[in-house]
Amino acid sequence: QFEIASEAFEALDRAGIPVALCLGNHDTAAVGVGGSAADPANTRTRQRDTASFNRYFSLERYPGCIPFEEDRIDNAYQLFEAGGKKWLVMTLELWPRTEVVDWANRVVDMYPDHNVIVATHSYLTSTGEIYQGADYGVSSPQYLYDHLISRHENIKLVFSGHTGTSALREDAGQSGEKIVSLLGCYHSNDKNPVQIVEIDVPKGTVSSRVFTPLDGSEWEEHQYRVEGMNFVG
């Protein structure tokens, strides 16, 4: 599976399209063949074993990533400019360690003139609530919101998966700035659903849609639009 995924991502490599990879439980040694726990007694420990993923999707392959740990892409950030603004995309491990959250705070503090997009595997429930559990991780999504997301006025977007549907949530951080969170996880054996998010900086809007390239259709029930966004810089 890693070999197939790696080969598929080569299309993006050849096109020079930047990639931010966000690891989930199925990308770790915690999950075995068929999707069940590989070793139920040691799931918490195996959750942090991402050696196979990092062998196929290494920091050498994605030199634009600035990591938390020198040899792992599990927690990393990238910088870019678009729409006349500066942006920072940060990917965080599933139910992250508290030291990772502390690192993320320091990174965001370093770039106050960048609009920050955070991606982590588990954050929203299917009804758009912030998930309260840490399961076999360390910190819950609510901890992440309280100790990172809500604290910085330049964190604008949070993306997550894990739960097999879509959802939208709007929050006001400690500064009163709007934070948009999008859940997008589509389990399909006969489609290849892709969530496409468009940010219109002058209009202050964020919109998303789901496109299935195998048949050219769109899943209209998963469309969202948010207005009233203010971007820094």
N, C-alpha and C positions, 0 to 999 in steps of 0.2 A: 504493500500500500504506500509506503514512503517512497519507493522507487517510482511508482505511477504518479504520485503527487508531484514529486520533484521534476519529473519529465514534463508534466503539464505546465508547471510554473516557468519552464524555460521559455515559453512564448512571451512572457512578460519580461524576462531577462533580455531576450533579443530585441524587444521593442524599447528597452530602456525605461520602462514604466516602474516608478518607485513602488515598493511593497513594504507594508508593515504587518508582520506576522504575529498573531495573537493566539497563544497556545491554550487549548482546552484539555479536559481530562482524557480524551481519546488520543491526544498527541503525546501522552506520557506512558510510563511503564505501569501506571495504576490500572489500566484497562487492557484486557487480554483479547484473544480472538473471539469474535462474536459479540463483543461489547460489554461483557460482564467483567467484574473485578478479577484481575490477574492473580492476586494473592490477597484475599479479603482481610487477613490478619495484619497486613502491612500496607494497606492502601495509602495511608497518610504519608508514609516514607516514600513509597514508589511514585506518588504524585509529583515529587520534585526530581524524579529521575527522567530527564529529557535528553539523554545522551543520543538516542536514535534520531530524534527530531533535529538536534543540532549537528548531527553528522550530515544530514541531507540539506538542511537549511542553516548554514553556518554564518557566522559574522563575516567571514571572508567573502561569502557570496553576496552579502548585503553590507558593504563597507560604510554606507551612510548611517547605519545604526550606531548609536552611542549607548553601550550597555551598562547595566548595573553590575554585572559580573563579567570579567574579561573574556571568558570562554563560552558564554551562553547568550543566546538571543532572547531568552525568556522574558526579560524586562529590559526595555530599550526605548530610546526616543530618537526622532529624526526632525530636522528643520527644513522648511521650504517656504517659498513665497508664491502667492497666487491671489488674484483679485485685488492687487494693490496692498495686500496685508501680509504680515509674517505669521507663520503657523508652526506649531509644534505638535507632532503626533507621538503619543506615548502608549506603549503596549505593556500591560501588567499581567503577571501570572494569575492563574485561577485562585481565588480566595488568598490574596497575597500575604506573605510574611510581613510583620509590622516593620521590619527594617527596610523592606522594599517600599512601603508607604512613606516612611521617613525620607528615603532617597527621592521619591517622586516629589515630595514637598520641596526639597532643596532644588531640584531641577526646575520646577515651575517658578520658584522665586528668582532663579537666575535669568528668566526670560519674561519679564513683565510686559514687554511690548509684543509678545507673540500670543496668538489665539491658540488655545490648547484643546486638542482632541484626545480623549482617553479611551482606550479600548481594553476591555477585560472580559474574560469568557462568561462569567456569571455576574449579573447585576440586577436586571429587571425580571419580574415574574411575568407570567402570561397575561396578567391583568394590568401590568404597568406599575406595580408596586416595587419598591426596592426590597430585594431579597434579604431576609434576616439571618439566614444560617451561614455557617462556614463549612459545614459538612466535613470533608476530610482535608480541608485547608486550615488556615490560621485565622484570618480576619474576614468578617462578613462584608457584603456589599454596603450594609448600613454603616459599618465602621469606616469603609472607604469613603462614603459620602461625608460622614461627620469629620473625618480627619484629613481629607484631601480635597474632594470635589467641591464641597461648599465653601472652602476657605479662600479660594482664589477667584478674583473677579474676572480673570482671563481664561478660566476653564469654561468652554462653551458647549462642548458636545461629549457625550459618553455613549459608546457603542458596546453592545454585548450580544451573546448568543445563548447557548446551552439549552434554553427552553424552546421547543419546536413550534414557534409561531412568531408574530410580530407584535410590537406594542410601542406606544409613545408616552413619554412622561415629560412634564415641564416642572422645574423647581426654580426657586429664587435662592441664590446663595447668600452668604452672610452680608455681602455688599449690596444685595438686592438685584444683582444681574441675573438674567434668565439663563438657565442651564437646560439643555435639551438632551434627553436620553432616548436612544432608539434600540429596541430589541429586534434582531433579525436573524432567525434560525429556521430554515425550511428543509424538512426531511422529505425527500422525494426520490423514488426509485426510477421514475421515468421522465423527469424534467431536470433542468439544471438552473434552478431559480437564483437570481442575482439581485441583491438589493443595491440600487443606485441612488446615491444621495447627492443633491445639488445644493450648493450654498450660493446665494445671491447677496454679495456684500453690500452693494448700494441700497438694495431694497430691504435688507435685513431679514431675509427669509431662509428657511431650511426646508427642503422638500425631499421626499423619498418615494421611490416606486420599486416594484419588483418585476423584473423582466426575465422571461424564460427563453433563452436563445435557441433552444432545440426546436421550438415551434413558432417563435416570434410573437408570443402572446404576453400580456401583462396581467398580473393579479391585482385588480383594482381594489379589492378589499384590504390590501396592505399598503395603500397609499396614505401618506401623511404630509401635512404642511404646517409650518410654524412661522408666525410673523413676529415682528418686534424684537429681533435680535440686534444687539449692539456689539460690534467688533472693535477690539483695541487696535491702536497703531494708526 
